[in-house]
Amino acid sequence: MLRLKQFVLIGLLVLATSLPTHAALPAFIGEKPLPSLAPVLEKVTPAVVNIATRSMVQQHENPLLQDPFFRRFFQLPNTPRKRSTQSLGSGVIVDANKGLIITNHHVIDKADKITVTLRDGRSFNANVVGSDPDSDVAVIQIKADRLTDLHIANSDLLRVGDFVIAIGNPFGLGQTVTSGIVSALGRSGLGIEGYEDFIQTDASINPGNSGGALINLKGELVGINTAILAPSGGNVGIGFAIPSNMAVSLKDQLVKFGKVKRGQLGISVQDLTPELAKAFSLRVKHGVIISQVAANSPAEKARLRPGDIVLSINGKPIKNSASLRNSLGLLTIGDNAKLQILRNGKQLPVSITIAQHEVVSIDGARIHNQLVGVTLSNLSDGDQLYNIKHGVKIADVATNSIAWLNGLRKGDIISQVNRIPVRNILELTNAIKQRRSNSLLLNIQRGNSAFFLLIR
């Protein structure tokens, strides 16, 4: 029995000494330093800044207090009550000589004062160079010397599984670093922004990280941290960043024009499903089908036709309508785009010039939460009845949506929003933004009659 115990003990000792030891720290490391991200971070963290904004917003009041007679009777001041708000975010210096910083639009939106604090403790007031709410990218500028900028990587070379590092200012704690991997690429359809082509990462991104840097292990910028998926209100390991190629392309337009000048092709498309591929006798598994070509559009001039399959734009594969929209969103008016299309089983190259973008139709949910389920469109020649020349048409409204329950119907034409006349979708959007409210007061033209409709 003793020999058996001795044999078992010796066997366990042999097994223990034969197990691989790479999972544990070695007892002796000699002169070699332990693996660390510190050398990379020491070079790049000075290029990531903290952004603090201050703005004045109007306080919500009881509707009775907004009545002029009531205010005059009780001698209430006519000046709307306002309060000061503060927010925190992050930014990335991309041009040290010019002091240019990329951040998110929502970080600096409506800010009256923007303060940038560097890693060395210096603080500067910043000016907005340009901002694009559709992509949530903004560029601000500071006047300072001894700045450090980040080298920009080609985000198209990223692969799922690549290690990445997120740098930002979460919860106002100050500069914080987290690490993880690229969990997915090309995420879209999330409803976060108008143009979505996100890098998904499990590197912890929290409130305040917005506008911060997502870098690779070389210390190069691969993305701008933007949003998280947080059902519980905290980080669950699903964060999203705008790819550096997209951010830099938009930055160039914002610096040059102060805004993004998006163009159009003049086509309506739908995703290529397995059923449609079979119906068209196609072998390709990606692309979008052109369902309509607008008259006098760049697409018509380039002789595109309904039924053509768009496979790529400027060499970048088009997987679905979202990727097509993102690719077009990076092109400027006057740019020449090279499309690869499939027509009657043959691939053809098509050269097309991007023209002025005109919003013809839009999902109402992108404009206001009370317009969920509503499709809006600009008036066409056929809509100019009853002497109506300007306005926005209700192209469709979902049954049982808030707008439908409040009385909005398909075919209605909106001529005013919150007492502001509107001629098209752009003016409608701007009018709603002027007065942030949970309700909408619409002046509706329906046939020969006109009336006001309050949606709340």
C-alpha positions as CSV (number, residue, x, y, z in Angstrom):
1,M,0.0,0.0,0.0
2,L,2.9,2.3,0.9
3,R,4.5,1.6,-2.5
4,L,1.3,2.3,-4.3
5,K,1.0,5.7,-2.6
6,Q,4.7,6.5,-3.4
7,F,4.1,5.5,-7.0
8,V,1.0,7.8,-7.3
9,L,3.0,10.7,-5.7
10,I,5.9,10.2,-8.0
11,G,3.5,10.1,-11.0
12,L,1.8,13.3,-10.0
13,L,5.2,15.0,-9.6
14,V,6.3,13.8,-13.1
15,L,2.9,15.0,-14.6
16,A,3.3,18.3,-12.9
17,T,6.8,18.9,-14.2
18,S,5.8,17.8,-17.7
19,L,2.8,20.3,-18.0
20,P,3.4,23.3,-20.2
21,T,4.4,26.4,-18.2
22,H,3.5,29.1,-20.7
23,A,0.2,29.9,-18.9
24,A,2.0,31.0,-15.8
25,L,4.7,33.7,-15.3
26,P,8.2,32.2,-15.3
27,A,10.1,32.4,-12.1
28,F,13.1,34.0,-13.8
29,I,12.7,36.4,-16.7
30,G,16.3,37.3,-17.0
31,E,17.0,40.7,-18.6
32,K,13.9,40.5,-20.9
33,P,11.1,42.9,-20.0
34,L,7.5,41.5,-19.6
35,P,5.2,42.1,-22.6
36,S,3.5,45.6,-22.3
37,L,1.5,48.1,-24.3
38,A,3.1,50.9,-22.4
39,P,5.8,51.8,-25.1
40,V,3.1,52.2,-27.7
41,L,0.8,54.2,-25.4
42,E,3.5,56.6,-24.3
43,K,3.8,57.7,-28.0
44,V,0.1,58.0,-28.8
45,T,-1.8,59.1,-25.7
46,P,-0.6,62.8,-26.1
47,A,-2.7,62.8,-29.4
48,V,-5.9,61.9,-27.6
49,V,-7.6,64.9,-25.9
50,N,-10.5,65.4,-23.4
51,I,-13.3,67.7,-24.6
52,A,-15.6,69.6,-22.3
53,T,-18.6,71.5,-23.7
54,R,-21.0,74.0,-22.2
55,S,-24.3,75.1,-23.7
56,M,-27.5,76.9,-22.8
57,V,-30.8,75.0,-23.3
58,Q,-34.3,76.1,-22.9
59,Q,-36.1,74.6,-20.0
60,H,-39.4,72.7,-20.6
61,E,-42.3,74.7,-19.1
62,N,-46.0,74.0,-18.6
63,P,-47.8,74.9,-21.8
64,L,-49.9,77.4,-19.8
65,L,-46.8,79.4,-19.1
66,Q,-46.2,79.8,-22.8
67,D,-49.5,81.6,-23.3
68,P,-48.8,85.3,-23.9
69,F,-51.9,86.5,-22.1
70,F,-51.1,84.3,-19.0
71,R,-47.5,85.7,-18.9
72,R,-48.7,89.3,-19.3
73,F,-51.5,88.9,-16.6
74,F,-49.0,87.5,-14.1
75,Q,-46.2,89.8,-15.3
76,L,-43.9,86.9,-16.1
77,P,-40.8,87.7,-18.1
78,N,-41.0,87.0,-21.9
79,T,-37.4,85.7,-21.9
80,P,-37.5,81.9,-22.0
81,R,-35.9,80.2,-19.0
82,K,-32.7,78.6,-19.9
83,R,-30.2,76.5,-18.0
84,S,-26.6,75.6,-18.5
85,T,-25.6,72.1,-19.4
86,Q,-22.2,70.4,-19.6
87,S,-21.0,67.3,-21.4
88,L,-17.7,65.4,-21.8
89,G,-16.1,63.6,-24.6
90,S,-12.9,62.9,-26.4
91,G,-11.0,63.8,-29.6
92,V,-8.0,62.8,-31.7
93,I,-5.4,65.2,-33.0
94,V,-4.9,64.4,-36.7
95,D,-2.9,67.5,-37.8
96,A,-0.5,68.9,-35.2
97,N,0.6,71.8,-37.4
98,K,-3.0,73.1,-37.9
99,G,-4.4,71.9,-34.5
100,L,-7.1,69.8,-36.2
101,I,-9.0,67.4,-34.0
102,I,-11.6,64.8,-35.1
103,T,-14.4,64.0,-32.7
104,N,-18.1,63.0,-32.8
105,H,-20.8,65.5,-33.9
106,H,-22.9,64.6,-30.8
107,V,-19.9,65.6,-28.5
108,I,-19.9,69.2,-29.7
109,D,-23.5,69.6,-31.0
110,K,-25.0,73.0,-30.0
111,A,-22.1,73.8,-27.7
112,D,-21.6,77.4,-26.8
113,K,-18.1,76.8,-25.5
114,I,-15.7,73.9,-26.3
115,T,-12.6,73.3,-24.1
116,V,-9.9,70.9,-25.1
117,T,-7.5,69.6,-22.5
118,L,-4.3,67.9,-23.5
119,R,-2.5,65.0,-21.8
120,D,0.1,67.5,-20.4
121,G,-2.7,69.5,-18.7
122,R,-2.9,72.4,-21.0
123,S,-6.4,73.7,-21.9
124,F,-7.5,75.6,-25.0
125,N,-10.7,77.0,-26.4
126,A,-11.7,75.3,-29.6
127,N,-13.6,76.4,-32.7
128,V,-15.8,74.2,-34.9
129,V,-14.4,73.7,-38.4
130,G,-17.3,71.6,-39.6
131,S,-19.7,69.0,-38.4
132,D,-21.8,66.2,-40.1
133,P,-24.7,64.8,-38.1
134,D,-25.5,62.1,-40.6
135,S,-22.1,60.4,-40.0
136,D,-21.6,61.8,-36.5
137,V,-18.1,63.2,-37.4
138,A,-16.9,66.7,-36.5
139,V,-13.7,68.6,-36.8
140,I,-12.6,71.2,-34.3
141,Q,-9.4,73.3,-34.1
142,I,-7.2,74.7,-31.4
143,K,-4.2,77.1,-31.6
144,A,-1.4,75.4,-29.7
145,D,2.2,74.4,-30.2
146,R,4.0,71.2,-29.2
147,L,1.1,69.0,-30.4
148,T,1.3,65.3,-31.2
149,D,-0.9,63.8,-33.9
150,L,-1.7,60.2,-34.8
151,H,-0.6,58.3,-37.9
152,I,-3.7,57.1,-39.8
153,A,-3.9,53.4,-40.7
154,N,-5.8,51.9,-43.6
155,S,-8.9,50.6,-41.9
156,D,-9.8,48.5,-44.9
157,L,-6.9,46.2,-43.9
158,L,-8.5,45.4,-40.5
159,R,-9.4,41.8,-39.8
160,V,-11.7,40.3,-37.2
161,G,-9.5,39.2,-34.4
162,D,-7.0,42.0,-34.7
163,F,-6.0,43.5,-31.3
164,V,-7.1,47.1,-30.8
165,I,-6.8,49.7,-28.0
166,A,-9.5,52.3,-27.1
167,I,-8.4,55.6,-25.6
168,G,-10.8,58.2,-24.2
169,N,-12.3,60.0,-21.2
170,P,-15.0,57.7,-19.8
171,F,-17.3,59.2,-17.2
172,G,-15.0,62.2,-16.9
173,L,-12.4,60.2,-15.1
174,G,-9.6,61.5,-17.3
175,Q,-7.6,59.6,-20.0
176,T,-8.3,55.9,-19.8
177,V,-7.0,53.0,-21.9
178,T,-8.8,49.7,-22.6
179,S,-7.9,46.9,-25.0
180,G,-9.7,44.1,-26.9
181,I,-10.1,42.8,-30.4
182,V,-12.0,43.6,-33.5
183,S,-15.2,41.6,-33.1
184,A,-16.8,42.4,-36.4
185,L,-16.5,44.7,-39.4
186,G,-19.0,46.6,-41.6
187,R,-21.8,46.8,-39.0
188,S,-24.8,48.7,-40.3
189,G,-28.5,48.9,-39.9
190,L,-28.2,49.8,-36.2
191,G,-30.1,53.0,-36.5
192,I,-27.3,54.9,-34.7
193,E,-26.3,57.2,-37.6
194,G,-27.4,57.9,-41.1
195,Y,-24.3,56.4,-42.5
196,E,-23.1,53.3,-40.7
197,D,-20.1,51.1,-41.5
198,F,-18.9,50.5,-37.9
199,I,-16.0,48.5,-36.5
200,Q,-17.3,46.4,-33.6
201,T,-14.9,45.8,-30.7
202,D,-15.0,44.4,-27.2
203,A,-12.5,47.0,-25.9
204,S,-14.5,48.8,-23.2
205,I,-16.1,51.9,-24.5
206,N,-18.2,54.0,-22.1
207,P,-19.9,57.4,-22.0
208,G,-17.2,60.0,-22.4
209,N,-15.2,57.7,-24.8
210,S,-17.1,59.2,-27.8
211,G,-14.7,60.8,-30.2
212,G,-11.7,59.0,-28.8
213,A,-9.2,56.9,-30.6
214,L,-9.3,53.2,-31.5
215,I,-5.7,52.2,-32.4
216,N,-3.8,49.1,-33.5
217,L,-0.8,47.7,-31.8
218,K,1.5,49.9,-34.0
219,G,-0.2,53.0,-32.4
220,E,-2.0,53.9,-35.7
221,L,-5.5,55.3,-35.7
222,V,-8.0,52.7,-37.1
223,G,-11.3,54.2,-35.8
224,I,-13.1,56.9,-33.9
225,N,-15.0,55.5,-30.9
226,T,-18.7,56.4,-31.3
227,A,-21.3,54.2,-29.5
228,I,-22.0,51.2,-27.4
229,L,-24.8,48.7,-27.2
230,A,-25.8,48.8,-23.6
231,P,-29.2,47.2,-22.7
232,S,-28.3,47.4,-19.0
233,G,-27.0,50.9,-19.2
234,G,-23.3,49.8,-18.8
235,N,-20.6,48.4,-21.1
236,V,-21.3,44.8,-22.2
237,G,-18.4,44.4,-24.5
238,I,-20.1,45.7,-27.7
239,G,-18.8,49.0,-28.9
240,F,-18.7,50.7,-32.3
241,A,-16.1,52.9,-34.0
242,I,-16.2,54.8,-37.3
243,P,-13.4,53.4,-39.5
244,S,-10.5,55.8,-40.0
245,N,-10.8,55.8,-43.8
246,M,-14.4,57.0,-43.5
247,A,-13.5,59.6,-40.7
248,V,-10.5,61.0,-42.6
249,S,-12.5,61.3,-45.9
250,L,-15.2,63.2,-44.1
251,K,-12.6,65.3,-42.3
252,D,-11.1,66.4,-45.6
253,Q,-14.6,67.7,-46.8
254,L,-15.3,69.4,-43.5
255,V,-12.0,71.2,-43.5
256,K,-12.5,72.2,-47.2
257,F,-16.2,73.1,-47.2
258,G,-17.3,73.3,-43.6
259,K,-19.8,70.5,-44.4
260,V,-20.1,67.3,-46.3
261,K,-21.3,67.8,-49.9
262,R,-22.9,64.5,-50.7
263,G,-23.9,63.7,-54.2
264,Q,-26.3,61.3,-55.8
265,L,-26.6,58.8,-58.6
266,G,-30.3,59.0,-59.1
267,I,-31.1,55.3,-58.5
268,S,-33.4,53.3,-56.3
269,V,-32.0,49.9,-55.2
270,Q,-32.9,46.8,-53.2
271,D,-30.8,44.1,-51.7
272,L,-30.0,41.0,-53.8
273,T,-31.7,38.2,-52.0
274,P,-31.3,34.5,-52.8
275,E,-34.9,34.5,-54.2
276,L,-34.1,37.5,-56.5
277,A,-30.8,36.0,-57.6
278,K,-32.7,32.8,-58.6
279,A,-35.4,34.8,-60.4
280,F,-32.7,36.7,-62.4
281,S,-30.7,33.5,-62.9
282,L,-27.7,35.0,-61.2
283,R,-24.8,33.2,-59.5
284,V,-23.4,36.2,-57.6
285,K,-24.2,36.3,-53.9
286,H,-23.7,40.0,-53.2
287,G,-24.7,43.3,-54.8
288,V,-27.8,45.5,-55.1
289,I,-30.4,45.5,-57.9
290,I,-31.3,48.9,-59.5
291,S,-35.1,49.1,-59.3
292,Q,-35.5,52.6,-60.7
293,V,-33.5,55.2,-62.5
294,A,-34.5,58.9,-62.1
295,A,-34.9,61.0,-65.2
296,N,-32.1,63.4,-66.0
297,S,-30.0,61.8,-63.3
298,P,-26.3,60.9,-63.4
299,A,-27.4,57.3,-63.6
300,E,-29.5,57.9,-66.6
301,K,-26.7,59.8,-68.3
302,A,-24.4,56.8,-67.6
303,R,-27.1,54.6,-69.2
304,L,-27.7,52.5,-66.1
305,R,-31.0,50.5,-66.3
306,P,-33.5,48.9,-63.9
307,G,-32.3,45.3,-63.4
308,D,-28.6,46.1,-63.4
309,I,-26.7,44.6,-60.5
310,V,-24.2,46.9,-58.8
311,L,-21.2,44.8,-57.7
312,S,-18.7,47.4,-56.6
313,I,-17.9,51.1,-56.5
314,N,-14.3,52.2,-57.0
315,G,-13.1,48.6,-56.4
316,K,-14.9,48.2,-53.1
317,P,-17.5,45.4,-53.1
318,I,-21.1,46.4,-52.6
319,K,-22.8,43.8,-50.3
320,N,-26.1,45.5,-49.8
321,S,-28.0,48.8,-50.1
322,A,-26.4,50.0,-46.8
323,S,-22.9,49.5,-48.1
324,L,-23.9,51.3,-51.4
325,R,-25.2,54.2,-49.4
326,N,-22.0,54.4,-47.3
327,S,-19.8,54.3,-50.4
328,L,-21.8,57.1,-52.0
329,G,-21.8,59.1,-48.7
330,L,-18.0,59.5,-49.0
331,L,-18.0,60.8,-52.5
332,T,-18.2,64.6,-53.2
333,I,-20.1,66.4,-55.9
334,G,-18.1,66.2,-59.1
335,D,-16.2,63.1,-58.1
336,N,-16.0,60.3,-60.8
337,A,-17.0,56.9,-59.6
338,K,-16.3,53.6,-61.3
339,L,-19.0,51.0,-61.0
340,Q,-18.8,47.4,-61.8
341,I,-22.3,46.2,-62.8
342,L,-23.8,42.9,-64.0
343,R,-26.2,43.1,-66.9
344,N,-27.6,40.0,-68.7
345,G,-25.0,37.8,-67.2
346,K,-22.0,40.0,-68.3
347,Q,-19.9,42.3,-66.1
348,L,-19.5,45.8,-67.4
349,P,-17.6,48.8,-66.1
350,V,-19.5,52.1,-65.8
351,S,-18.1,55.5,-65.2
352,I,-20.4,58.0,-63.5
353,T,-20.1,61.6,-62.2
354,I,-21.6,62.3,-58.8
355,A,-24.1,65.2,-58.9
356,Q,-25.9,67.4,-56.4
357,H,-27.7,65.4,-53.7
358,E,-31.4,66.1,-53.3
359,V,-33.4,64.3,-50.6
360,V,-36.5,62.9,-52.4
361,S,-37.7,60.6,-49.7
362,I,-36.9,59.9,-46.1
363,D,-38.0,57.9,-43.1
364,G,-39.7,60.2,-40.6
365,A,-38.1,58.4,-37.7
366,R,-34.8,60.0,-38.7
367,I,-36.3,63.4,-38.1
368,H,-38.5,63.1,-35.1
369,N,-39.6,60.3,-32.7
370,Q,-43.3,61.2,-33.4
371,L,-42.8,60.5,-37.1
372,V,-41.9,56.8,-36.6
373,G,-43.7,54.8,-39.3
374,V,-44.1,57.8,-41.6
375,T,-42.4,58.1,-45.0
376,L,-41.9,61.7,-46.2
377,S,-41.3,62.8,-49.8
378,N,-40.8,66.1,-51.7
379,L,-43.6,67.2,-54.0
380,S,-43.3,66.1,-57.6
381,D,-45.1,67.6,-60.6
382,G,-48.0,65.2,-60.1
383,D,-48.5,66.4,-56.5
384,Q,-48.9,70.1,-57.4
385,L,-52.7,70.0,-57.2
386,Y,-55.1,72.4,-55.5
387,N,-52.6,75.2,-56.2
388,I,-50.1,73.6,-53.8
389,K,-46.5,74.3,-55.0
390,H,-44.5,73.7,-51.9
391,G,-44.5,71.4,-48.9
392,V,-43.7,67.8,-47.9
393,K,-46.0,64.9,-48.8
394,I,-46.9,62.0,-46.6
395,A,-45.9,59.2,-49.0
396,D,-47.0,56.5,-46.5
397,V,-48.0,56.2,-42.8
398,A,-48.1,52.9,-40.8
399,T,-51.4,52.0,-39.3
400,N,-51.4,52.3,-35.5
401,S,-48.3,54.5,-35.5
402,I,-48.4,57.6,-33.3
403,A,-48.8,59.8,-36.3
404,W,-51.7,57.7,-37.7
405,L,-53.5,57.6,-34.4
406,N,-53.2,61.4,-34.2
407,G,-54.9,61.7,-37.6
408,L,-52.0,61.9,-40.2
409,R,-52.9,60.1,-43.4
410,K,-51.2,59.1,-46.6
411,G,-51.4,61.8,-49.2
412,D,-51.5,64.7,-46.7
413,I,-49.2,67.6,-47.4
414,I,-47.3,69.4,-44.6
415,S,-47.0,73.1,-45.4
416,Q,-45.9,74.3,-41.9
417,V,-44.2,72.8,-38.9
418,N,-44.5,74.5,-35.5
419,R,-45.7,77.6,-37.4
420,I,-42.7,77.6,-39.7
421,P,-43.4,77.3,-43.5
422,V,-41.6,74.4,-45.2
423,R,-41.1,73.8,-48.9
424,N,-39.1,70.5,-48.8
425,I,-37.7,67.8,-46.6
426,L,-34.5,69.8,-45.8
427,E,-36.6,72.8,-44.5
428,L,-38.9,70.4,-42.6
429,T,-35.8,68.9,-40.8
430,N,-34.3,72.3,-40.0
431,A,-37.7,73.6,-38.7
432,I,-38.0,70.7,-36.3
433,K,-34.4,71.1,-35.1
434,Q,-35.1,74.8,-34.3
435,R,-37.6,73.9,-31.6
436,R,-36.8,70.7,-29.8
437,S,-40.1,69.4,-28.5
438,N,-41.8,66.1,-27.9
439,S,-44.8,67.3,-29.9
440,L,-45.3,68.6,-33.5
441,L,-47.8,71.2,-34.7
442,L,-48.4,70.5,-38.4
443,N,-50.4,72.6,-40.9
444,I,-51.9,70.0,-43.2
445,Q,-53.4,70.3,-46.6
446,R,-55.8,67.5,-47.4
447,G,-57.6,67.9,-50.7
448,N,-59.4,71.2,-50.7
449,S,-59.2,71.6,-47.0
450,A,-56.5,72.8,-44.6
451,F,-56.2,72.3,-40.8
452,F,-53.7,72.1,-37.9
453,L,-52.8,68.8,-36.5
454,L,-51.0,68.3,-33.1
455,I,-49.0,65.1,-32.9
456,R,-48.0,64.1,-29.4
